[in-house]
Amino acid sequence: MIKGSVLRDAIISAAYSISNNKKAVDELNVFPVPDGDTGTNMSMTIGNSVAELKNLPDDVDAGVVAKTAASALLRGARGNSGVILSLIFRGFSKALKGQTNVTATNIVAALEAGVEGAYKSVMKPTEGTILTVARESAEKAREISRSTNDPIIIWEEVCKQAELSLAETPKLLPALAKAGVVDAGGKGLLIIFCAMRDVFKGGKIVSAKKAETAKAVTIENFNSVVGNYDQDIHYTYCTEMIITKKKNAEDASKLRAYLETIGDCVVVVDDDDIIKVHVHTNDPGLAIQKGLKFGYINLPKIENMKLQHKARKKEAETKIVPAKPEKKYGFVAVAAGSGIETMFKDIGVDRIVKGGQTMNPSTEDILASILMTPAEIVFVLPNNKNIIMAAEQAVKLADRKVCVLQTRTIPQGMSAMLAFDESADFNTNRIEMTKAFEKVSTGMVTFAARDSDYEGHSIKQGEILCLDNGKLSLVEKDLAKGAYKLTKRLVSSDCSYITILYGADVSDDAAEALAAQVRNKYPNIDVNLISGGQPVYYYIISVE
């Protein structure tokens, strides 16, 4: 038998193991768009259980450990892989309910219950994924249990089978075979299973690696790199600025050297015309004065990190009080970008969950917004295919009726909202809103996060990727050219409206130039240009 304290330590070790290896798992993703990567999502999902598990005593029952872990994973589930992982651990909670220790019978029942729940949660289960690895591992557990009642031996065989199943995933998914990789979710599950095995056999909890902060910084990835500086606060003010360089400006390395003397977390990125600066310091005035010696200061930003930290801590500690229904219908939408968020609010959305591509919110994040919406019935618009499952898990935890519309893009979410009729009943609205978003074609323009050979395209990191309703349509080196070509591919003979949402990394002039080009091409179509302010995607193009 396996004691409850050992199960507790095994899950903690598994969380640390996947966290330590999340980058390697992320890199297995075949589709090269920047997204909420598998390893990161699985790590954040199981990592949500660590703090609660650490608080459990050594004489804890296995059933309590499994219930604690399952609840934390469910609330922290991010992305499809994270949701599936949480459902596998929910199987442990069901099988170990009321159990003091873990037996061989429990192991088999836990895996089978987890697999059953995971398959039910996916509308169209795909073999060659984490689902296959989990299912075949459960089948092996059942087979081995016929010859032994030792749970550790059974778990060893589970790990062996998971490794074999993972190696076979390229045979089931051609895209994996072409890229020469195994399934990322399956790999993550194998890492978790093996880490648990090692503790079951008497090993210690693995050590968690420190978060990486070093990264090659460019003008393009400046903001994402600066966002990694989330650590102990030694200096009060986070100071950022853009310097338009004057003629004959000194080398920016001298500015960096100076900033290192008055603070930490220094990032200085020198381009042909500008210098972008980030520093944590107790005297932002000195940083700005020094910057003025290199040119003109633009968009300075100074934030008191200690006050921000206190506010966030207070917010995290504040228990969410569900809002009392004041109306029949309410709306929650997942979105990122000031312009897009404002648009959703303008058309009736009550709560915005910040997130999207690269920022998959957790089930708990979505649930909190549902509970804070003062309505009897809440419609949820995930607006991303990798967020739908997390949103659907929130339905089971809510204290009111919730309907998740399976919107996969921002334009689909907006079309669904515009189709809402306050005078209609729930079923009519659900049907009409669904019909509305299904008619929308969405184009998205982003960049390649990694080198890849995908769907006949040889892709290099940094190249422009143009997606037609989620499928890779074009690979270009020029952003404007790619966006224009994609728009032409989206337009059909019955098209009436084109909406172009441009992102945070696109200038107003560049966006206006694209809109003018499209208007010239289609003089009889209404073309709207909107500053969405979204990250990751240079353009989101809606055609109706």
DAMOSUL-V630297 format. One record per residue. N is the residue number from 1. RES is the residue in three letters. BURIAL is + if it has 24 or more other C-alpha atoms within 12 Angstrom, else -. Layout:
n=N res=RES burial=BURIAL
n=N res=RES burial=BURIAL
This chain:
n=1 res=MET burial=+
n=2 res=ILE burial=+
n=3 res=LYS burial=+
n=4 res=GLY burial=+
n=5 res=SER burial=+
n=6 res=VAL burial=+
n=7 res=LEU burial=+
n=8 res=ARG burial=+
n=9 res=ASP burial=+
n=10 res=ALA burial=+
n=11 res=ILE burial=+
n=12 res=ILE burial=+
n=13 res=SER burial=+
n=14 res=ALA burial=+
n=15 res=ALA burial=+
n=16 res=TYR burial=+
n=17 res=SER burial=+
n=18 res=ILE burial=+
n=19 res=SER burial=+
n=20 res=ASN burial=+
n=21 res=ASN burial=+
n=22 res=LYS burial=+
n=23 res=LYS burial=+
n=24 res=ALA burial=+
n=25 res=VAL burial=+
n=26 res=ASP burial=+
n=27 res=GLU burial=+
n=28 res=LEU burial=+
n=29 res=ASN burial=+
n=30 res=VAL burial=+
n=31 res=PHE burial=+
n=32 res=PRO burial=+
n=33 res=VAL burial=+
n=34 res=PRO burial=+
n=35 res=ASP burial=+
n=36 res=GLY burial=+
n=37 res=ASP burial=+
n=38 res=THR burial=+
n=39 res=GLY burial=+
n=40 res=THR burial=+
n=41 res=ASN burial=+
n=42 res=MET burial=+
n=43 res=SER burial=+
n=44 res=MET burial=+
n=45 res=THR burial=+
n=46 res=ILE burial=+
n=47 res=GLY burial=+
n=48 res=ASN burial=+
n=49 res=SER burial=+
n=50 res=VAL burial=+
n=51 res=ALA burial=-
n=52 res=GLU burial=+
n=53 res=LEU burial=+
n=54 res=LYS burial=+
n=55 res=ASN burial=-
n=56 res=LEU burial=+
n=57 res=PRO burial=-
n=58 res=ASP burial=-
n=59 res=ASP burial=-
n=60 res=VAL burial=+
n=61 res=ASP burial=+
n=62 res=ALA burial=+
n=63 res=GLY burial=+
n=64 res=VAL burial=+
n=65 res=VAL burial=+
n=66 res=ALA burial=+
n=67 res=LYS burial=+
n=68 res=THR burial=+
n=69 res=ALA burial=+
n=70 res=ALA burial=+
n=71 res=SER burial=+
n=72 res=ALA burial=+
n=73 res=LEU burial=+
n=74 res=LEU burial=+
n=75 res=ARG burial=+
n=76 res=GLY burial=+
n=77 res=ALA burial=+
n=78 res=ARG burial=+
n=79 res=GLY burial=+
n=80 res=ASN burial=+
n=81 res=SER burial=+
n=82 res=GLY burial=+
n=83 res=VAL burial=+
n=84 res=ILE burial=+
n=85 res=LEU burial=+
n=86 res=SER burial=+
n=87 res=LEU burial=+
n=88 res=ILE burial=+
n=89 res=PHE burial=+
n=90 res=ARG burial=+
n=91 res=GLY burial=+
n=92 res=PHE burial=+
n=93 res=SER burial=+
n=94 res=LYS burial=+
n=95 res=ALA burial=+
n=96 res=LEU burial=+
n=97 res=LYS burial=+
n=98 res=GLY burial=-
n=99 res=GLN burial=+
n=100 res=THR burial=+
n=101 res=ASN burial=+
n=102 res=VAL burial=+
n=103 res=THR burial=+
n=104 res=ALA burial=+
n=105 res=THR burial=+
n=106 res=ASN burial=+
n=107 res=ILE burial=+
n=108 res=VAL burial=+
n=109 res=ALA burial=+
n=110 res=ALA burial=+
n=111 res=LEU burial=+
n=112 res=GLU burial=+
n=113 res=ALA burial=+
n=114 res=GLY burial=+
n=115 res=VAL burial=+
n=116 res=GLU burial=+
n=117 res=GLY burial=+
n=118 res=ALA burial=+
n=119 res=TYR burial=+
n=120 res=LYS burial=-
n=121 res=SER burial=+
n=122 res=VAL burial=+
n=123 res=MET burial=-
n=124 res=LYS burial=-
n=125 res=PRO burial=-
n=126 res=THR burial=-
n=127 res=GLU burial=+
n=128 res=GLY burial=+
n=129 res=THR burial=+
n=130 res=ILE burial=+
n=131 res=LEU burial=+
n=132 res=THR burial=+
n=133 res=VAL burial=+
n=134 res=ALA burial=+
n=135 res=ARG burial=+
n=136 res=GLU burial=+
n=137 res=SER burial=+
n=138 res=ALA burial=+
n=139 res=GLU burial=+
n=140 res=LYS burial=+
n=141 res=ALA burial=+
n=142 res=ARG burial=+
n=143 res=GLU burial=-
n=144 res=ILE burial=+
n=145 res=SER burial=+
n=146 res=ARG burial=-
n=147 res=SER burial=-
n=148 res=THR burial=-
n=149 res=ASN burial=-
n=150 res=ASP burial=+
n=151 res=PRO burial=+
n=152 res=ILE burial=+
n=153 res=ILE burial=+
n=154 res=ILE burial=+
n=155 res=TRP burial=+
n=156 res=GLU burial=+
n=157 res=GLU burial=+
n=158 res=VAL burial=+
n=159 res=CYS burial=+
n=160 res=LYS burial=+
n=161 res=GLN burial=+
n=162 res=ALA burial=+
n=163 res=GLU burial=+
n=164 res=LEU burial=+
n=165 res=SER burial=+
n=166 res=LEU burial=+
n=167 res=ALA burial=+
n=168 res=GLU burial=+
n=169 res=THR burial=+
n=170 res=PRO burial=+
n=171 res=LYS burial=-
n=172 res=LEU burial=-
n=173 res=LEU burial=+
n=174 res=PRO burial=-
n=175 res=ALA burial=+
n=176 res=LEU burial=+
n=177 res=ALA burial=-
n=178 res=LYS burial=-
n=179 res=ALA burial=+
n=180 res=GLY burial=-
n=181 res=VAL burial=+
n=182 res=VAL burial=+
n=183 res=ASP burial=+
n=184 res=ALA burial=+
n=185 res=GLY burial=+
n=186 res=GLY burial=+
n=187 res=LYS burial=+
n=188 res=GLY burial=+
n=189 res=LEU burial=+
n=190 res=LEU burial=+
n=191 res=ILE burial=+
n=192 res=ILE burial=+
n=193 res=PHE burial=+
n=194 res=CYS burial=+
n=195 res=ALA burial=+
n=196 res=MET burial=+
n=197 res=ARG burial=+
n=198 res=ASP burial=+
n=199 res=VAL burial=+
n=200 res=PHE burial=+
n=201 res=LYS burial=+
n=202 res=GLY burial=-
n=203 res=GLY burial=-
n=204 res=LYS burial=-
n=205 res=ILE burial=+
n=206 res=VAL burial=+
n=207 res=SER burial=-
n=208 res=ALA burial=-
n=209 res=LYS burial=-
n=210 res=LYS burial=-
n=211 res=ALA burial=-
n=212 res=GLU burial=-
n=213 res=THR burial=-
n=214 res=ALA burial=-
n=215 res=LYS burial=-
n=216 res=ALA burial=-
n=217 res=VAL burial=-
n=218 res=THR burial=-
n=219 res=ILE burial=-
n=220 res=GLU burial=-
n=221 res=ASN burial=-
n=222 res=PHE burial=+
n=223 res=ASN burial=+
n=224 res=SER burial=-
n=225 res=VAL burial=+
n=226 res=VAL burial=+
n=227 res=GLY burial=-
n=228 res=ASN burial=-
n=229 res=TYR burial=+
n=230 res=ASP burial=-
n=231 res=GLN burial=-
n=232 res=ASP burial=-
n=233 res=ILE burial=-
n=234 res=HIS burial=-
n=235 res=TYR burial=+
n=236 res=THR burial=+
n=237 res=TYR burial=+
n=238 res=CYS burial=+
n=239 res=THR burial=+
n=240 res=GLU burial=+
n=241 res=MET burial=+
n=242 res=ILE burial=+
n=243 res=ILE burial=+
n=244 res=THR burial=+
n=245 res=LYS burial=+
n=246 res=LYS burial=-
n=247 res=LYS burial=-
n=248 res=ASN burial=-
n=249 res=ALA burial=-
n=250 res=GLU burial=-
n=251 res=ASP burial=+
n=252 res=ALA burial=+
n=253 res=SER burial=-
n=254 res=LYS burial=-
n=255 res=LEU burial=+
n=256 res=ARG burial=+
n=257 res=ALA burial=-
n=258 res=TYR burial=+
n=259 res=LEU burial=+
n=260 res=GLU burial=-
n=261 res=THR burial=-
n=262 res=ILE burial=+
n=263 res=GLY burial=+
n=264 res=ASP burial=+
n=265 res=CYS burial=+
n=266 res=VAL burial=+
n=267 res=VAL burial=+
n=268 res=VAL burial=+
n=269 res=VAL burial=+
n=270 res=ASP burial=+
n=271 res=ASP burial=-
n=272 res=ASP burial=-
n=273 res=ASP burial=-
n=274 res=ILE burial=+
n=275 res=ILE burial=+
n=276 res=LYS burial=+
n=277 res=VAL burial=+
n=278 res=HIS burial=+
n=279 res=VAL burial=+
n=280 res=HIS burial=+
n=281 res=THR burial=+
n=282 res=ASN burial=+
n=283 res=ASP burial=+
n=284 res=PRO burial=+
n=285 res=GLY burial=-
n=286 res=LEU burial=-
n=287 res=ALA burial=+
n=288 res=ILE burial=+
n=289 res=GLN burial=-
n=290 res=LYS burial=+
n=291 res=GLY burial=+
n=292 res=LEU burial=+
n=293 res=LYS burial=+
n=294 res=PHE burial=+
n=295 res=GLY burial=+
n=296 res=TYR burial=+
n=297 res=ILE burial=+
n=298 res=ASN burial=-
n=299 res=LEU burial=-
n=300 res=PRO burial=+
n=301 res=LYS burial=-
n=302 res=ILE burial=+
n=303 res=GLU burial=-
n=304 res=ASN burial=-
n=305 res=MET burial=+
n=306 res=LYS burial=-
n=307 res=LEU burial=-
n=308 res=GLN burial=-
n=309 res=HIS burial=-
n=310 res=LYS burial=-
n=311 res=ALA burial=-
n=312 res=ARG burial=-
n=313 res=LYS burial=-
n=314 res=LYS burial=-
n=315 res=GLU burial=-
n=316 res=ALA burial=-
n=317 res=GLU burial=-
n=318 res=THR burial=-
n=319 res=LYS burial=-
n=320 res=ILE burial=-
n=321 res=VAL burial=-
n=322 res=PRO burial=-
n=323 res=ALA burial=-
n=324 res=LYS burial=-
n=325 res=PRO burial=-
n=326 res=GLU burial=-
n=327 res=LYS burial=-
n=328 res=LYS burial=-
n=329 res=TYR burial=+
n=330 res=GLY burial=+
n=331 res=PHE burial=+
n=332 res=VAL burial=+
n=333 res=ALA burial=+
n=334 res=VAL burial=+
n=335 res=ALA burial=+
n=336 res=ALA burial=+
n=337 res=GLY burial=+
n=338 res=SER burial=-
n=339 res=GLY burial=-
n=340 res=ILE burial=+
n=341 res=GLU burial=+
n=342 res=THR burial=+
n=343 res=MET burial=+
n=344 res=PHE burial=+
n=345 res=LYS burial=+
n=346 res=ASP burial=-
n=347 res=ILE burial=+
n=348 res=GLY burial=+
n=349 res=VAL burial=+
n=350 res=ASP burial=+
n=351 res=ARG burial=+
n=352 res=ILE burial=+
n=353 res=VAL burial=+
n=354 res=LYS burial=+
n=355 res=GLY burial=+
n=356 res=GLY burial=+
n=357 res=GLN burial=+
n=358 res=THR burial=+
n=359 res=MET burial=+
n=360 res=ASN burial=+
n=361 res=PRO burial=+
n=362 res=SER burial=+
n=363 res=THR burial=+
n=364 res=GLU burial=+
n=365 res=ASP burial=+
n=366 res=ILE burial=+
n=367 res=LEU burial=+
n=368 res=ALA burial=+
n=369 res=SER burial=+
n=370 res=ILE burial=+
n=371 res=LEU burial=+
n=372 res=MET burial=+
n=373 res=THR burial=+
n=374 res=PRO burial=+
n=375 res=ALA burial=+
n=376 res=GLU burial=+
n=377 res=ILE burial=+
n=378 res=VAL burial=+
n=379 res=PHE burial=+
n=380 res=VAL burial=+
n=381 res=LEU burial=+
n=382 res=PRO burial=+
n=383 res=ASN burial=+
n=384 res=ASN burial=+
n=385 res=LYS burial=+
n=386 res=ASN burial=+
n=387 res=ILE burial=+
n=388 res=ILE burial=+
n=389 res=MET burial=+
n=390 res=ALA burial=+
n=391 res=ALA burial=+
n=392 res=GLU burial=+
n=393 res=GLN burial=+
n=394 res=ALA burial=+
n=395 res=VAL burial=+
n=396 res=LYS burial=-
n=397 res=LEU burial=-
n=398 res=ALA burial=+
n=399 res=ASP burial=+
n=400 res=ARG burial=+
n=401 res=LYS burial=+
n=402 res=VAL burial=+
n=403 res=CYS burial=+
n=404 res=VAL burial=+
n=405 res=LEU burial=+
n=406 res=GLN burial=+
n=407 res=THR burial=+
n=408 res=ARG burial=+
n=409 res=THR burial=+
n=410 res=ILE burial=+
n=411 res=PRO burial=+
n=412 res=GLN burial=+
n=413 res=GLY burial=+
n=414 res=MET burial=+
n=415 res=SER burial=+
n=416 res=ALA burial=+
n=417 res=MET burial=+
n=418 res=LEU burial=+
n=419 res=ALA burial=+
n=420 res=PHE burial=+
n=421 res=ASP burial=-
n=422 res=GLU burial=-
n=423 res=SER burial=-
n=424 res=ALA burial=-
n=425 res=ASP burial=-
n=426 res=PHE burial=-
n=427 res=ASN burial=-
n=428 res=THR burial=-
n=429 res=ASN burial=+
n=430 res=ARG burial=+
n=431 res=ILE burial=-
n=432 res=GLU burial=-
n=433 res=MET burial=+
n=434 res=THR burial=+
n=435 res=LYS burial=-
n=436 res=ALA burial=+
n=437 res=PHE burial=+
n=438 res=GLU burial=+
n=439 res=LYS burial=+
n=440 res=VAL burial=+
n=441 res=SER burial=+
n=442 res=THR burial=+
n=443 res=GLY burial=+
n=444 res=MET burial=+
n=445 res=VAL burial=+
n=446 res=THR burial=+
n=447 res=PHE burial=+
n=448 res=ALA burial=+
n=449 res=ALA burial=+
n=450 res=ARG burial=+
n=451 res=ASP burial=+
n=452 res=SER burial=+
n=453 res=ASP burial=+
n=454 res=TYR burial=+
n=455 res=GLU burial=-
n=456 res=GLY burial=-
n=457 res=HIS burial=-
n=458 res=SER burial=-
n=459 res=ILE burial=+
n=460 res=LYS burial=-
n=461 res=GLN burial=-
n=462 res=GLY burial=+
n=463 res=GLU burial=+
n=464 res=ILE burial=+
n=465 res=LEU burial=+
n=466 res=CYS burial=+
n=467 res=LEU burial=+
n=468 res=ASP burial=+
n=469 res=ASN burial=+
n=470 res=GLY burial=+
n=471 res=LYS burial=-
n=472 res=LEU burial=+
n=473 res=SER burial=+
n=474 res=LEU burial=+
n=475 res=VAL burial=+
n=476 res=GLU burial=+
n=477 res=LYS burial=-
n=478 res=ASP burial=-
n=479 res=LEU burial=+
n=480 res=ALA burial=+
n=481 res=LYS burial=-
n=482 res=GLY burial=+
n=483 res=ALA burial=+
n=484 res=TYR burial=+
n=485 res=LYS burial=+
n=486 res=LEU burial=+
n=487 res=THR burial=+
n=488 res=LYS burial=+
n=489 res=ARG burial=+
n=490 res=LEU burial=+
n=491 res=VAL burial=+
n=492 res=SER burial=-
n=493 res=SER burial=-
n=494 res=ASP burial=-
n=495 res=CYS burial=+
n=496 res=SER burial=-
n=497 res=TYR burial=+
n=498 res=ILE burial=+
n=499 res=THR burial=+
n=500 res=ILE burial=+
n=501 res=LEU burial=+
n=502 res=TYR burial=+
n=503 res=GLY burial=+
n=504 res=ALA burial=+
n=505 res=ASP burial=+
n=506 res=VAL burial=+
n=507 res=SER burial=-
n=508 res=ASP burial=-
n=509 res=ASP burial=-
n=510 res=ALA burial=+
n=511 res=ALA burial=+
n=512 res=GLU burial=-
n=513 res=ALA burial=-
n=514 res=LEU burial=+
n=515 res=ALA burial=+
n=516 res=ALA burial=-
n=517 res=GLN burial=-
n=518 res=VAL burial=+
n=519 res=ARG burial=+
n=520 res=ASN burial=-
n=521 res=LYS burial=-
n=522 res=TYR burial=-
n=523 res=PRO burial=-
n=524 res=ASN burial=-
n=525 res=ILE burial=-
n=526 res=ASP burial=-
n=527 res=VAL burial=+
n=528 res=ASN burial=+
n=529 res=LEU burial=+
n=530 res=ILE burial=+
n=531 res=SER burial=+
n=532 res=GLY burial=+
n=533 res=GLY burial=+
n=534 res=GLN burial=+
n=535 res=PRO burial=+
n=536 res=VAL burial=+
n=537 res=TYR burial=+
n=538 res=TYR burial=+
n=539 res=TYR burial=+
n=540 res=ILE burial=+
n=541 res=ILE burial=+
n=542 res=SER burial=+
n=543 res=VAL burial=+
n=544 res=GLU burial=+
